[in-house]
């Protein structure tokens, strides 16, 4: 418990507890009530992983009278036992709104049906993923097209950058030189992409300048929702030659041919006297890219989160030829997809946008 000692509040139903992606996303005054956490073992309620975890966090927060939760960093704790495997733990801070902010929270949109005007933020991209400006523009154009087709009113995209330049102007060369003076060398970029095990915490957790932009848009243009598009990393599970993740599937490589499998069966029949030889399909995990879309209302609370797979960052080079020995998964070697081969198919980008927005548009 973090709130005032001895102070008790009436319980709040889980569905009425707001979800904030990070501290800088909370746009109303609030006070912390409690620190809460749940383990991965709770996700067995039949929904998606994100829905199950969020429900448990909101349920625990509602029991102490919290009106919202601010998602924290994921952690791991010892699982004990002979293997002592680490168990993922998801945490959040339970909060209550202060004073007049109660009214602002009560009037904020809770679903797509209650959203009128949306401001679309610039596309966020992992540092290690090269994306040409034309691809970025294509994503934004497709997002606008889908939202306008569903009847949303959209603030011109240029307005976001205009407001940003007003509230957080670009530093001059002399200011940049002054900031760099005495600063330690910038470390090299980490390779790969951040593993978003879940979509619980948005890639953009928010910063002070972004918060000022959002507040200015809400006050000056009566924006009641903000859409944050992010290109994020995802782990794609494959079985055989096909990987599936975030609503799509893509071939990871060429597995052993049908002819090689038949010859493998004949060879094992001759050499081992087995007539029921069945070679299992190879399986594993490779990295992929997805488009994640987060919609937050006028107080910064999440009202929608959706993902759509884009394409694979990695493929698999399978061992070919005739197979001898006990049946086991076909060996493979993970290979990286060259940067120049990424984002080359326009249809994949459009599909990712449609998938990421699918449930939002259906809610209209």
N, C-alpha and C positions, 0 to 999 in steps of 0.2 A: 504494500500500500504506500502511496506517495502523497495522498491528499491530506487535508486537515484531520488530525486525530479526533476520533469520536464522531465525526460527521458522517451521516448515512443518507443515502439517496434511494429513491424508489427504483426498482429494477426497470431496465429498458429492454424491450423485445429485440432480439438479434437483428431483425430486418430493419430496425429503426436506428441502428448504430452506424454512423458515417465511417467511411474508410478513407484515410489520407495516406498518400504514398511516402511522405516524408515530412519532417518538421517544417521545412520551408514551404510546403504546400498548404499549410493551415492558414487561411486568410482571415480568420476571426480570432478574437482574444479567447484564451482558454487556460485551464489549469489542469495539471496532471493529477490523476487519481490513483493509478496503479500500474505496475509493470506486469504484463501477462505473457505467457508463452505456451505453445503446444508442440507436441512431438509428432513426427511423421506417422506414427502408428494410428493417428485418428482418421486418416483418409480412407475410410472404408464405407462411406455413406451412400455410394452409388453415383455421386456427382463427379465433376471434374476435380482434379487435384486442387486447383486454385479455389474452387467453390467450397470444398470441404475444409481446407485450412482456414479460409476467411470466416466461414460460419463458426468454427470453433473459437477463433479469436474474438469475434463479435459477441458470441454467446457468453464467454467468460467476462468480457468487458461489461456487457449489459447487466450481469448479476450484481456488479458493484455500483450500478447507476450511471455508467459512462454513456456519453452521447456520441462518442467517436473513438476511433483507434488510429494511432500514428504508427505505421509499420516501421519496424527496426531492421537491423542487419540479421541475416540468418546465421545461426551458430551450430556447433556440434557438441554433443556431450558423450561421455563414455557410455557404451552400452553394457559394459560388464560381461560376465560369462567367459567361457574359454577363449573366444575369438576377440572379445572386447571391441566389437565393431562400433564406429562412431554413429550416433543417431542424430539426424538433422532436427534442429529446434527452431521454430519460427516465433519471433517475439514482436511485441507491440506495446505502446504506451496508451493506456486508457485515459481519456480526457473528458472534461465537461466545459461547455461554453460559459463565458462570463458575462453577466449583466445583460445589456441590450443586444448582445450578439445572439442571444437565444432566439430572437425574432428573425434575424437574418438566416439562421440555420433552418428555422421552421419554414421559411418561404423559398428556400433553395430547391432547385429541380432534383428529383429523385430518380427519374427515368427519362428515356429518350422522348417519351410523349410530352414531357413537361419542358423540353428544351426548345427554345426559339432561335436565338441568335448564337452562332458558334464562331469563335476565332480559332483559326488553325495555326499552330506553331510551326516553325521551321523543322524540317526533318532532322532527327538526331542520328548520327552515324558513328559506329565504332571507329576509333582512330586507325586501326590496322586494316580497315576495309576500304580500298579505293573506289570511290563512286563519282563518276563524271557529273558535272553540273546538269547536263541534259537529262540524266537519269533521275536526279533529285527533282528537277522540274516536272518530269513525267509522273512521279509519285504524287506530288502535290496536285497536279492537274486532275489526276484520276480520283483523288480523294474529294476534290471540289465537285467533280462531275457526279460522283455517287451521292454525295450529301445533297446537292442541289436537286438531283432527280428524286430524292426522297422527301423534298419539301422543306428542308432546313434553310434558314436564312443565314448567309455566311458573310462575315466581315471581309472586305478585300484583303488578300494575303499581304499586300504591301503595307497595310496599316500596322501590322505587328512590328515590322522592322522600323517603321517610322516612329512608333512609340518607343521602341528599344533605344533608338538613337537619341531620343529626347531625354529619357530617364537614365540612360547609361551610355553617354557618348563615347565614341572611340577615343582612346588616349592619344595624345600627340607624340611625335617622335621623341621629344625631350622627356616627356613623362614616362615613356616606355624605357628609355635609357636609364632614367632615375630608378625605376622599379627593378631593372636588371642589375644595377650596381650592387655589389656585395652579395648577390644571390648565388647559391651553389649551382653547379652545372646541372642542366636538365638531364635526368636519366634517360636512356634509350627506351623506345616503346616496347611494351611487353608483346610477345607474339601471341597470336590467337585471339579469341574473343571471350568475353566474360561468360561464364556458364550461368544462364538464367534458369536454374532448376525449376522455378515457377515464375509466373507473372505477378507475384505478389507485390514486389517492389519495382516500380517503374524504373527504366534505365535512367531517365532524368529525375533524380530525386529533388531537383529544384535548387536554386541558389538565390541570393539576395536580389540580384539584378532581374532575374526572371520573375520573381515575386512582385517587384515594382511594376514590371510590364503588365502582368496579369491584373493587378489592382487598378492600374490606370485604364486599361481596356474596360474593366467592369464599371468604373465610375464615369468615364467619358462617353462610352458607346453602348452602355446598358447590355453588355455581353453577359449571357447567363450560362455559358459553357465554353470550355477550352479543350481543343483536341490536340494531343501531343503524339505525333507519329515517330516511331523509333525503329531503326533497323537493328535487330538483336540476334545474338547467337542462339542456336538451339541444338540439342542432341537428337539425332534421328536414328531410330532403330530400324535395322534391315534384317530381313529373312529371305534367303535366296538372293536374287539380284535387285531387290526393290526396297527402298527406304521409305518410311512413312512418318510424317510429322506435321502438326498444325494444319491439318486438312488436305494435305497433298501427298503425292508419292512420286518418286524419281528413281531411275535406275542407277545403281551404284557402280556397276561394272558387269563384265561378262563372266558368268559362272561356267562350270564345266558343261560342255555340250552334251546333248542327249545321247549322241553316239558314244562319247567317252564314258558316260554313265552305263550304257548298255555293255560296252566292252569291259568295264570294271566289274559288272555283275557276272559276266561270263568267266573272266579271269579268276574271280574269287570262287566261282562254282567249281572250276577245274582244280585250282590250287588248294581250296579249303573244303570242298565238298558241300558248300552252302548254296541252297537254291532260293533262299529268302533274303538275299542281300538287298538292303535298302540303305542307300546313302543319304544321310540327313542333309537338309539344306543348311548352308552356312548362315550364320547370324552374327550380329555385332552392332556397334554404335559408331556413327560418324558425325562430324560437325556439319551444321547447315545454317542457313540464314532465314529469318522470318521478319515480317513486318508486324510490329506491335502497336496498337492504337489505344491510347488512354483518353477518356473524356472525363473532365472534372467540372463541377458546377461552380457557381459564383463564390462559394466559400472554400473551394479547393478540394472538396470531397469527390471521390471517384464515383461516377454513375455508370461507367462502362469500361470494359477492358476486352479487347479482342486481338487475335493473332491470325496471320495467314502466312503459310510457308512460301518462301521465294525460290530458293534453290540450294543445292549442296555445296558446301565448302570443301568437302572431301569425298573421294570415291574409294573403291576397293579394287585391288589387283588380285584376282583369284588364281590359285594354283590350278593349272589345267592338266590335261592328259588322263591316262588310265590310273585308277585308284586301286591300291593294294592294301590289304590289312583290315583291321577291325573298322567297321563303319564309324565315322566321326565327322564332325563338321569340316567342310572344305576350308583349307588354309587360305588366308588372304593377307594382303599388306595394304595399309591405309595410304592413300596418295592424295596430295593436295591438288585442288583444282587451280590452275593458273589464274592470276588476277585478271589477265586480259580476256579470259573466258567467262567472267562473271557479268551478270546484267545484260547479256546480249540478246535475250529473247523478251521482246516487249510483252508478249502474252503472259509470261510468268509474272511480270510486275503487276499487270492489270488484275490477274487472278489473285495475287496476294492482297491487293487492296480490297477486292470484293469479299474475300474470306474474312479479313480483319474487321470489316464493317458490317458483315452479314447480319449478326444478331441485333446490332444497333438499328439498322434500317428496318429490320423486321418488327422492331418495337414501335415503329411509327404507325 
